[in-house]
Amino acid sequence: MKSFTYTIQDELGIHARPAGLLAKAVGAHKSTVVIDSGAKKADAKRLMAVMSLGVKKGDIVTVTVEGEDEDVAAAAIEEFFRTNL
């Protein structure tokens, strides 16, 4: 299992566009990816679940990646967060 924390930098938080891109990026991997906002957790492959977290700018999330390709998936998803969120 791999995990990392990230402070959301996007002015709008995790809204529809980046949530959709995130779900697509996570879907390319076999591992399970869970985003924990502190109050709620969501499967990152499910767009509506990610949006329901209500993550805003400045919120800190913990992303956990677990599965057969977790090393590659964790690195790719962490880069996605740095680039898009």
Gaussian input, Z-matrix of N, CA and C with variables (Angstrom, degrees):
# hf/3-21g

backbone

0 1
 N
 C     1     B1
 C     2     B2     1     A1
 N     3     B3     2     A2     1     D1
 C     4     B4     3     A3     2     D2
 C     5     B5     4     A4     3     D3
 N     6     B6     5     A5     4     D4
 C     7     B7     6     A6     5     D5
 C     8     B8     7     A7     6     D6
 N     9     B9     8     A8     7     D7
 C    10    B10     9     A9     8     D8
 C    11    B11    10    A10     9     D9
 N    12    B12    11    A11    10    D10
 C    13    B13    12    A12    11    D11
 C    14    B14    13    A13    12    D12
 N    15    B15    14    A14    13    D13
 C    16    B16    15    A15    14    D14
 C    17    B17    16    A16    15    D15
 N    18    B18    17    A17    16    D16
 C    19    B19    18    A18    17    D17
 C    20    B20    19    A19    18    D18
 N    21    B21    20    A20    19    D19
 C    22    B22    21    A21    20    D20
 C    23    B23    22    A22    21    D21
 N    24    B24    23    A23    22    D22
 C    25    B25    24    A24    23    D23
 C    26    B26    25    A25    24    D24
 N    27    B27    26    A26    25    D25
 C    28    B28    27    A27    26    D26
 C    29    B29    28    A28    27    D27
 N    30    B30    29    A29    28    D28
 C    31    B31    30    A30    29    D29
 C    32    B32    31    A31    30    D30
 N    33    B33    32    A32    31    D31
 C    34    B34    33    A33    32    D32
 C    35    B35    34    A34    33    D33
 N    36    B36    35    A35    34    D34
 C    37    B37    36    A36    35    D35
 C    38    B38    37    A37    36    D36
 N    39    B39    38    A38    37    D37
 C    40    B40    39    A39    38    D38
 C    41    B41    40    A40    39    D39
 N    42    B42    41    A41    40    D40
 C    43    B43    42    A42    41    D41
 C    44    B44    43    A43    42    D42
 N    45    B45    44    A44    43    D43
 C    46    B46    45    A45    44    D44
 C    47    B47    46    A46    45    D45
 N    48    B48    47    A47    46    D46
 C    49    B49    48    A48    47    D47
 C    50    B50    49    A49    48    D48
 N    51    B51    50    A50    49    D49
 C    52    B52    51    A51    50    D50
 C    53    B53    52    A52    51    D51
 N    54    B54    53    A53    52    D52
 C    55    B55    54    A54    53    D53
 C    56    B56    55    A55    54    D54
 N    57    B57    56    A56    55    D55
 C    58    B58    57    A57    56    D56
 C    59    B59    58    A58    57    D57
 N    60    B60    59    A59    58    D58
 C    61    B61    60    A60    59    D59
 C    62    B62    61    A61    60    D60
 N    63    B63    62    A62    61    D61
 C    64    B64    63    A63    62    D62
 C    65    B65    64    A64    63    D63
 N    66    B66    65    A65    64    D64
 C    67    B67    66    A66    65    D65
 C    68    B68    67    A67    66    D66
 N    69    B69    68    A68    67    D67
 C    70    B70    69    A69    68    D68
 C    71    B71    70    A70    69    D69
 N    72    B72    71    A71    70    D70
 C    73    B73    72    A72    71    D71
 C    74    B74    73    A73    72    D72
 N    75    B75    74    A74    73    D73
 C    76    B76    75    A75    74    D74
 C    77    B77    76    A76    75    D75
 N    78    B78    77    A77    76    D76
 C    79    B79    78    A78    77    D77
 C    80    B80    79    A79    78    D78
 N    81    B81    80    A80    79    D79
 C    82    B82    81    A81    80    D80
 C    83    B83    82    A82    81    D81
 N    84    B84    83    A83    82    D82
 C    85    B85    84    A84    83    D83
 C    86    B86    85    A85    84    D84
 N    87    B87    86    A86    85    D85
 C    88    B88    87    A87    86    D86
 C    89    B89    88    A88    87    D87
 N    90    B90    89    A89    88    D88
 C    91    B91    90    A90    89    D89
 C    92    B92    91    A91    90    D90
 N    93    B93    92    A92    91    D91
 C    94    B94    93    A93    92    D92
 C    95    B95    94    A94    93    D93
 N    96    B96    95    A95    94    D94
 C    97    B97    96    A96    95    D95
 C    98    B98    97    A97    96    D96
 N    99    B99    98    A98    97    D97
 C   100   B100    99    A99    98    D98
 C   101   B101   100   A100    99    D99
 N   102   B102   101   A101   100   D100
 C   103   B103   102   A102   101   D101
 C   104   B104   103   A103   102   D102
 N   105   B105   104   A104   103   D103
 C   106   B106   105   A105   104   D104
 C   107   B107   106   A106   105   D105
 N   108   B108   107   A107   106   D106
 C   109   B109   108   A108   107   D107
 C   110   B110   109   A109   108   D108
 N   111   B111   110   A110   109   D109
 C   112   B112   111   A111   110   D110
 C   113   B113   112   A112   111   D111
 N   114   B114   113   A113   112   D112
 C   115   B115   114   A114   113   D113
 C   116   B116   115   A115   114   D114
 N   117   B117   116   A116   115   D115
 C   118   B118   117   A117   116   D116
 C   119   B119   118   A118   117   D117
 N   120   B120   119   A119   118   D118
 C   121   B121   120   A120   119   D119
 C   122   B122   121   A121   120   D120
 N   123   B123   122   A122   121   D121
 C   124   B124   123   A123   122   D122
 C   125   B125   124   A124   123   D123
 N   126   B126   125   A125   124   D124
 C   127   B127   126   A126   125   D125
 C   128   B128   127   A127   126   D126
 N   129   B129   128   A128   127   D127
 C   130   B130   129   A129   128   D128
 C   131   B131   130   A130   129   D129
 N   132   B132   131   A131   130   D130
 C   133   B133   132   A132   131   D131
 C   134   B134   133   A133   132   D132
 N   135   B135   134   A134   133   D133
 C   136   B136   135   A135   134   D134
 C   137   B137   136   A136   135   D135
 N   138   B138   137   A137   136   D136
 C   139   B139   138   A138   137   D137
 C   140   B140   139   A139   138   D138
 N   141   B141   140   A140   139   D139
 C   142   B142   141   A141   140   D140
 C   143   B143   142   A142   141   D141
 N   144   B144   143   A143   142   D142
 C   145   B145   144   A144   143   D143
 C   146   B146   145   A145   144   D144
 N   147   B147   146   A146   145   D145
 C   148   B148   147   A147   146   D146
 C   149   B149   148   A148   147   D147
 N   150   B150   149   A149   148   D148
 C   151   B151   150   A150   149   D149
 C   152   B152   151   A151   150   D150
 N   153   B153   152   A152   151   D151
 C   154   B154   153   A153   152   D152
 C   155   B155   154   A154   153   D153
 N   156   B156   155   A155   154   D154
 C   157   B157   156   A156   155   D155
 C   158   B158   157   A157   156   D156
 N   159   B159   158   A158   157   D157
 C   160   B160   159   A159   158   D158
 C   161   B161   160   A160   159   D159
 N   162   B162   161   A161   160   D160
 C   163   B163   162   A162   161   D161
 C   164   B164   163   A163   162   D162
 N   165   B165   164   A164   163   D163
 C   166   B166   165   A165   164   D164
 C   167   B167   166   A166   165   D165
 N   168   B168   167   A167   166   D166
 C   169   B169   168   A168   167   D167
 C   170   B170   169   A169   168   D168
 N   171   B171   170   A170   169   D169
 C   172   B172   171   A171   170   D170
 C   173   B173   172   A172   171   D171
 N   174   B174   173   A173   172   D172
 C   175   B175   174   A174   173   D173
 C   176   B176   175   A175   174   D174
 N   177   B177   176   A176   175   D175
 C   178   B178   177   A177   176   D176
 C   179   B179   178   A178   177   D177
 N   180   B180   179   A179   178   D178
 C   181   B181   180   A180   179   D179
 C   182   B182   181   A181   180   D180
 N   183   B183   182   A182   181   D181
 C   184   B184   183   A183   182   D182
 C   185   B185   184   A184   183   D183
 N   186   B186   185   A185   184   D184
 C   187   B187   186   A186   185   D185
 C   188   B188   187   A187   186   D186
 N   189   B189   188   A188   187   D187
 C   190   B190   189   A189   188   D188
 C   191   B191   190   A190   189   D189
 N   192   B192   191   A191   190   D190
 C   193   B193   192   A192   191   D191
 C   194   B194   193   A193   192   D192
 N   195   B195   194   A194   193   D193
 C   196   B196   195   A195   194   D194
 C   197   B197   196   A196   195   D195
 N   198   B198   197   A197   196   D196
 C   199   B199   198   A198   197   D197
 C   200   B200   199   A199   198   D198
 N   201   B201   200   A200   199   D199
 C   202   B202   201   A201   200   D200
 C   203   B203   202   A202   201   D201
 N   204   B204   203   A203   202   D202
 C   205   B205   204   A204   203   D203
 C   206   B206   205   A205   204   D204
 N   207   B207   206   A206   205   D205
 C   208   B208   207   A207   206   D206
 C   209   B209   208   A208   207   D207
 N   210   B210   209   A209   208   D208
 C   211   B211   210   A210   209   D209
 C   212   B212   211   A211   210   D210
 N   213   B213   212   A212   211   D211
 C   214   B214   213   A213   212   D212
 C   215   B215   214   A214   213   D213
 N   216   B216   215   A215   214   D214
 C   217   B217   216   A216   215   D215
 C   218   B218   217   A217   216   D216
 N   219   B219   218   A218   217   D217
 C   220   B220   219   A219   218   D218
 C   221   B221   220   A220   219   D219
 N   222   B222   221   A221   220   D220
 C   223   B223   222   A222   221   D221
 C   224   B224   223   A223   222   D222
 N   225   B225   224   A224   223   D223
 C   226   B226   225   A225   224   D224
 C   227   B227   226   A226   225   D225
 N   228   B228   227   A227   226   D226
 C   229   B229   228   A228   227   D227
 C   230   B230   229   A229   228   D228
 N   231   B231   230   A230   229   D229
 C   232   B232   231   A231   230   D230
 C   233   B233   232   A232   231   D231
 N   234   B234   233   A233   232   D232
 C   235   B235   234   A234   233   D233
 C   236   B236   235   A235   234   D234
 N   237   B237   236   A236   235   D235
 C   238   B238   237   A237   236   D236
 C   239   B239   238   A238   237   D237
 N   240   B240   239   A239   238   D238
 C   241   B241   240   A240   239   D239
 C   242   B242   241   A241   240   D240
 N   243   B243   242   A242   241   D241
 C   244   B244   243   A243   242   D242
 C   245   B245   244   A244   243   D243
 N   246   B246   245   A245   244   D244
 C   247   B247   246   A246   245   D245
 C   248   B248   247   A247   246   D246
 N   249   B249   248   A248   247   D247
 C   250   B250   249   A249   248   D248
 C   251   B251   250   A250   249   D249
 N   252   B252   251   A251   250   D250
 C   253   B253   252   A252   251   D251
 C   254   B254   253   A253   252   D252

   B1=1.4531
   B2=1.5265
   B3=1.3120
   B4=1.4657
   B5=1.5221
   B6=1.3252
   B7=1.4651
   B8=1.5182
   B9=1.3189
   B10=1.4566
   B11=1.5251
   B12=1.3275
   B13=1.4608
   B14=1.5142
   B15=1.3223
   B16=1.4546
   B17=1.5226
   B18=1.3233
   B19=1.4602
   B20=1.5212
   B21=1.3160
   B22=1.4676
   B23=1.5249
   B24=1.3442
   B25=1.4579
   B26=1.5316
   B27=1.3346
   B28=1.4628
   B29=1.5216
   B30=1.3197
   B31=1.4718
   B32=1.5259
   B33=1.3418
   B34=1.4610
   B35=1.5290
   B36=1.3236
   B37=1.4612
   B38=1.5201
   B39=1.3355
   B40=1.4659
   B41=1.5261
   B42=1.3285
   B43=1.4588
   B44=1.5279
   B45=1.3111
   B46=1.4708
   B47=1.5285
   B48=1.3204
   B49=1.4742
   B50=1.5274
   B51=1.3535
   B52=1.4588
   B53=1.5322
   B54=1.3309
   B55=1.4659
   B56=1.5293
   B57=1.3248
   B58=1.4577
   B59=1.5185
   B60=1.3203
   B61=1.4683
   B62=1.5236
   B63=1.3299
   B64=1.4588
   B65=1.5238
   B66=1.3329
   B67=1.4689
   B68=1.5250
   B69=1.3226
   B70=1.4670
   B71=1.5346
   B72=1.3206
   B73=1.4686
   B74=1.5277
   B75=1.3087
   B76=1.4663
   B77=1.5275
   B78=1.3354
   B79=1.4526
   B80=1.5177
   B81=1.3041
   B82=1.4655
   B83=1.5256
   B84=1.3286
   B85=1.4662
   B86=1.5232
   B87=1.3145
   B88=1.4659
   B89=1.5209
   B90=1.3060
   B91=1.4654
   B92=1.5262
   B93=1.3241
   B94=1.4604
   B95=1.5224
   B96=1.3323
   B97=1.4625
   B98=1.5305
   B99=1.3234
   B100=1.4642
   B101=1.5250
   B102=1.3298
   B103=1.4652
   B104=1.5241
   B105=1.3244
   B106=1.4609
   B107=1.5234
   B108=1.3335
   B109=1.4623
   B110=1.5250
   B111=1.3147
   B112=1.4599
   B113=1.5094
   B114=1.3348
   B115=1.4598
   B116=1.5216
   B117=1.3365
   B118=1.4633
   B119=1.5141
   B120=1.3431
   B121=1.4532
   B122=1.5249
   B123=1.3405
   B124=1.4632
   B125=1.5204
   B126=1.3292
   B127=1.4593
   B128=1.5251
   B129=1.3202
   B130=1.4657
   B131=1.5252
   B132=1.3329
   B133=1.4649
   B134=1.5238
   B135=1.3335
   B136=1.4649
   B137=1.5250
   B138=1.3264
   B139=1.4637
   B140=1.5270
   B141=1.3105
   B142=1.4629
   B143=1.5366
   B144=1.3244
   B145=1.4736
   B146=1.5222
   B147=1.3289
   B148=1.4701
   B149=1.5268
   B150=1.3205
   B151=1.4636
   B152=1.5295
   B153=1.3343
   B154=1.4626
   B155=1.5265
   B156=1.3308
   B157=1.4642
   B158=1.5252
   B159=1.3261
   B160=1.4623
   B161=1.5255
   B162=1.3214
   B163=1.4662
   B164=1.5279
   B165=1.3134
   B166=1.4723
   B167=1.5312
   B168=1.3258
   B169=1.4667
   B170=1.5212
   B171=1.3295
   B172=1.4529
   B173=1.5192
   B174=1.3350
   B175=1.4650
   B176=1.5275
   B177=1.3130
   B178=1.4586
   B179=1.5207
   B180=1.3267
   B181=1.4564
   B182=1.5252
   B183=1.3131
   B184=1.4585
   B185=1.5213
   B186=1.3201
   B187=1.4585
   B188=1.5280
   B189=1.3303
   B190=1.4622
   B191=1.5229
   B192=1.3176
   B193=1.4652
   B194=1.5242
   B195=1.3344
   B196=1.4623
   B197=1.5216
   B198=1.3358
   B199=1.4582
   B200=1.5110
   B201=1.3196
   B202=1.4650
   B203=1.5196
   B204=1.3330
   B205=1.4736
   B206=1.5295
   B207=1.3315
   B208=1.4670
   B209=1.5236
   B210=1.3299
   B211=1.4689
   B212=1.5234
   B213=1.3131
   B214=1.4730
   B215=1.5299
   B216=1.3272
   B217=1.4638
   B218=1.5266
   B219=1.3202
   B220=1.4667
   B221=1.5247
   B222=1.3310
   B223=1.4685
   B224=1.5207
   B225=1.3267
   B226=1.4673
   B227=1.5260
   B228=1.3175
   B229=1.4677
   B230=1.5229
   B231=1.3207
   B232=1.4684
   B233=1.5308
   B234=1.3094
   B235=1.4744
   B236=1.5258
   B237=1.3302
   B238=1.4647
   B239=1.5323
   B240=1.3218
   B241=1.4676
   B242=1.5292
   B243=1.3400
   B244=1.4653
   B245=1.5236
   B246=1.3080
   B247=1.4570
   B248=1.5244
   B249=1.3272
   B250=1.4751
   B251=1.5232
   B252=1.2999
   B253=1.4601
   B254=1.5235
   A1=108.72
   A2=115.55
   A3=123.13
   A4=107.76
   A5=116.27
   A6=118.98
   A7=109.84
   A8=114.35
   A9=120.95
   A10=108.36
   A11=115.49
   A12=120.31
   A13=107.85
   A14=114.67
   A15=119.89
   A16=109.40
   A17=116.38
   A18=121.88
   A19=107.85
   A20=116.52
   A21=122.16
   A22=110.14
   A23=116.09
   A24=122.30
   A25=112.80
   A26=117.43
   A27=121.72
   A28=109.93
   A29=116.49
   A30=122.17
   A31=112.82
   A32=117.12
   A33=121.30
   A34=113.21
   A35=116.97
   A36=119.87
   A37=110.16
   A38=115.88
   A39=119.50
   A40=106.68
   A41=116.26
   A42=122.11
   A43=108.94
   A44=117.59
   A45=122.93
   A46=114.73
   A47=117.73
   A48=119.37
   A49=112.39
   A50=119.18
   A51=117.64
   A52=113.07
   A53=117.95
   A54=119.90
   A55=109.96
   A56=116.66
   A57=120.88
   A58=112.01
   A59=115.82
   A60=120.03
   A61=111.00
   A62=116.51
   A63=121.08
   A64=110.55
   A65=116.93
   A66=120.64
   A67=110.34
   A68=116.84
   A69=120.80
   A70=110.47
   A71=117.23
   A72=121.36
   A73=111.12
   A74=116.79
   A75=121.23
   A76=110.23
   A77=116.78
   A78=121.50
   A79=113.61
   A80=117.82
   A81=122.19
   A82=112.07
   A83=116.74
   A84=121.33
   A85=110.41
   A86=116.11
   A87=121.47
   A88=112.58
   A89=117.57
   A90=121.98
   A91=111.79
   A92=114.40
   A93=122.08
   A94=107.72
   A95=116.78
   A96=121.37
   A97=108.12
   A98=115.88
   A99=121.48
   A100=108.86
   A101=115.54
   A102=121.72
   A103=107.53
   A104=116.21
   A105=122.56
   A106=108.20
   A107=115.91
   A108=120.12
   A109=111.81
   A110=116.72
   A111=120.40
   A112=110.55
   A113=116.69
   A114=121.15
   A115=111.40
   A116=116.53
   A117=121.88
   A118=110.09
   A119=114.88
   A120=121.37
   A121=108.00
   A122=115.46
   A123=119.57
   A124=110.93
   A125=115.31
   A126=122.38
   A127=106.31
   A128=117.15
   A129=121.29
   A130=113.36
   A131=118.09
   A132=120.84
   A133=111.67
   A134=116.46
   A135=121.21
   A136=110.27
   A137=115.74
   A138=123.33
   A139=112.64
   A140=117.16
   A141=120.42
   A142=111.58
   A143=116.59
   A144=119.87
   A145=110.05
   A146=116.48
   A147=120.47
   A148=110.23
   A149=116.67
   A150=119.51
   A151=111.91
   A152=117.27
   A153=120.56
   A154=112.91
   A155=117.41
   A156=120.13
   A157=111.22
   A158=117.12
   A159=120.82
   A160=113.32
   A161=116.87
   A162=121.52
   A163=110.38
   A164=116.18
   A165=122.82
   A166=110.53
   A167=115.99
   A168=120.77
   A169=109.43
   A170=115.95
   A171=121.90
   A172=114.22
   A173=117.07
   A174=119.87
   A175=109.59
   A176=115.85
   A177=121.25
   A178=108.17
   A179=115.69
   A180=120.90
   A181=109.22
   A182=115.48
   A183=122.10
   A184=107.22
   A185=115.68
   A186=121.46
   A187=107.61
   A188=115.64
   A189=121.93
   A190=109.00
   A191=115.61
   A192=122.12
   A193=107.79
   A194=115.81
   A195=119.26
   A196=109.30
   A197=115.85
   A198=120.31
   A199=111.36
   A200=115.07
   A201=119.77
   A202=114.31
   A203=118.11
   A204=119.87
   A205=111.25
   A206=116.46
   A207=120.68
   A208=114.28
   A209=118.10
   A210=119.37
   A211=111.27
   A212=115.71
   A213=121.12
   A214=110.12
   A215=116.27
   A216=120.87
   A217=111.48
   A218=117.62
   A219=121.18
   A220=110.85
   A221=116.61
   A222=119.85
   A223=110.80
   A224=117.43
   A225=121.35
   A226=111.19
   A227=117.02
   A228=120.42
   A229=111.12
   A230=117.02
   A231=119.36
   A232=109.79
   A233=117.09
   A234=120.91
   A235=110.36
   A236=117.34
   A237=121.22
   A238=110.19
   A239=117.02
   A240=120.66
   A241=110.29
   A242=117.40
   A243=120.07
   A244=111.78
   A245=117.39
   A246=122.34
   A247=113.46
   A248=116.88
   A249=120.73
   A250=116.33
   A251=117.82
   A252=119.02
   A253=111.39
   D1=134.54
   D2=177.06
   D3=-118.92
   D4=147.42
   D5=174.93
   D6=-150.56
   D7=156.98
   D8=175.29
   D9=-149.47
   D10=157.32
   D11=174.97
   D12=-109.92
   D13=151.98
   D14=-178.50
   D15=-147.93
   D16=137.23
   D17=175.01
   D18=-95.63
   D19=121.31
   D20=-176.48
   D21=-65.39
   D22=127.19
   D23=-177.99
   D24=-104.03
   D25=-22.14
   D26=-177.69
   D27=-61.46
   D28=134.41
   D29=-177.90
   D30=-56.15
   D31=-31.91
   D32=-177.06
   D33=-100.26
   D34=3.55
   D35=-177.94
   D36=74.89
   D37=-152.67
   D38=177.38
   D39=-91.09
   D40=95.23
   D41=-179.80
   D42=-105.80
   D43=-171.58
   D44=-170.04
   D45=-54.40
   D46=-49.95
   D47=-175.15
   D48=-62.30
   D49=-55.63
   D50=179.98
   D51=-67.64
   D52=-29.27
   D53=177.91
   D54=-65.28
   D55=-39.99
   D56=177.33
   D57=-65.89
   D58=-43.34
   D59=177.66
   D60=-64.53
   D61=-38.27
   D62=178.75
   D63=-64.24
   D64=-46.69
   D65=179.71
   D66=-59.37
   D67=-39.77
   D68=178.86
   D69=-66.97
   D70=-43.45
   D71=-179.91
   D72=-64.48
   D73=-41.71
   D74=179.94
   D75=-68.42
   D76=-36.04
   D77=179.81
   D78=-62.35
   D79=-19.28
   D80=179.29
   D81=-75.96
   D82=-7.38
   D83=-177.68
   D84=-116.64
   D85=154.59
   D86=179.79
   D87=-83.00
   D88=-21.04
   D89=-176.79
   D90=-68.80
   D91=156.31
   D92=173.23
   D93=-85.88
   D94=132.14
   D95=-179.56
   D96=-122.97
   D97=123.94
   D98=-179.40
   D99=-120.74
   D100=132.94
   D101=175.96
   D102=-105.06
   D103=126.64
   D104=-179.67
   D105=-114.23
   D106=117.10
   D107=-179.03
   D108=-92.06
   D109=0.75
   D110=-176.17
   D111=100.98
   D112=-42.67
   D113=178.76
   D114=-98.33
   D115=-33.03
   D116=-177.12
   D117=-138.70
   D118=161.71
   D119=173.61
   D120=-124.82
   D121=150.29
   D122=179.77
   D123=-145.34
   D124=144.76
   D125=172.55
   D126=-72.79
   D127=120.48
   D128=-174.88
   D129=-67.97
   D130=-12.61
   D131=177.41
   D132=-80.78
   D133=-11.52
   D134=-177.40
   D135=-105.92
   D136=106.49
   D137=-176.11
   D138=-51.21
   D139=-52.63
   D140=-175.80
   D141=-66.42
   D142=-33.54
   D143=177.86
   D144=-65.15
   D145=-41.57
   D146=179.07
   D147=-64.78
   D148=-45.25
   D149=179.80
   D150=-64.87
   D151=-32.07
   D152=-178.58
   D153=-69.06
   D154=-12.94
   D155=177.12
   D156=-64.70
   D157=-28.23
   D158=179.98
   D159=66.87
   D160=36.36
   D161=-177.31
   D162=-75.00
   D163=128.12
   D164=-178.39
   D165=-111.56
   D166=170.92
   D167=176.71
   D168=-58.09
   D169=134.74
   D170=179.30
   D171=91.96
   D172=-14.45
   D173=177.21
   D174=-70.21
   D175=146.73
   D176=177.50
   D177=-105.12
   D178=126.63
   D179=177.91
   D180=-115.94
   D181=152.32
   D182=173.50
   D183=-112.46
   D184=127.24
   D185=-179.81
   D186=-110.55
   D187=125.80
   D188=-179.91
   D189=-115.38
   D190=129.85
   D191=-179.06
   D192=-120.44
   D193=127.39
   D194=-178.81
   D195=-142.05
   D196=129.48
   D197=178.11
   D198=153.29
   D199=-173.23
   D200=-172.87
   D201=-68.03
   D202=-27.10
   D203=178.90
   D204=-113.56
   D205=33.11
   D206=-173.04
   D207=-60.95
   D208=-34.58
   D209=-179.46
   D210=-63.64
   D211=-49.49
   D212=179.91
   D213=-67.19
   D214=-44.26
   D215=-178.51
   D216=-62.80
   D217=-45.17
   D218=-178.87
   D219=-61.33
   D220=-43.32
   D221=179.50
   D222=-64.34
   D223=-42.98
   D224=-178.80
   D225=-66.76
   D226=-40.93
   D227=-178.11
   D228=-72.32
   D229=-36.95
   D230=176.64
   D231=-63.72
   D232=-40.39
   D233=176.57
   D234=-64.41
   D235=-39.20
   D236=176.76
   D237=-58.80
   D238=-46.11
   D239=179.73
   D240=-60.62
   D241=-45.87
   D242=-179.40
   D243=-62.36
   D244=-37.27
   D245=-176.78
   D246=-79.46
   D247=-38.24
   D248=-170.35
   D249=-112.11
   D250=-16.07
   D251=-175.50
   D252=-127.68

